[in-house]
Amino acid sequence: MGHGASRLRRLVREVAKFGAVGGAGVLVNLLVFNLVRHVTDLQVVRASVIATVVAIVFNYVGFRYFTYRDRDKSRRTREMTLFLLFSAVGLVIENGVLYAATYGFDWNTPVQNNIFKFVGIGIATLFRFWSYRTWVFRALPARTTAPDSGSTVEQERNKQRVP
């Protein structure tokens, strides 16, 4: 098993962690959505936007401290800005599906609302996974190994500094 198998294992592990955090985020999203719908008179899409925002906050904590805890942490302001930007795009995708179903097709029963909320979450999740791993939680540069000694390039540099 070579380098390709190792990369595949890392990707599978990343997808599993993303899925665990995302799955919990979906539950938070749907629970808050249904709670807001039951205790307020807000329209369906407004209730959904509130639920999505709560889930975004929940997911950031999970992604930063679980899924992508080993990723670059040096530029937190940039990371947070990009996370919020891509999350906002995901929010529009997710709630756009619900809006189209509710107001475009008049599918506005509680069951239909939950189905199309879930479909919107699914579509937005594909976008979020790609954008978060590509732009937000950037991988640290790979440590390379010096050809002859088996030590890392960083270790070789440090040896050169010693008199």
Summary of the structure (lengths in Angstrom):
residues: 163
radius of gyration: 20.9
end to end distance: 40.5
largest distance: 77.1
contacts: 448
relative contact order: 0.11
helix: 77%
strand: 1%
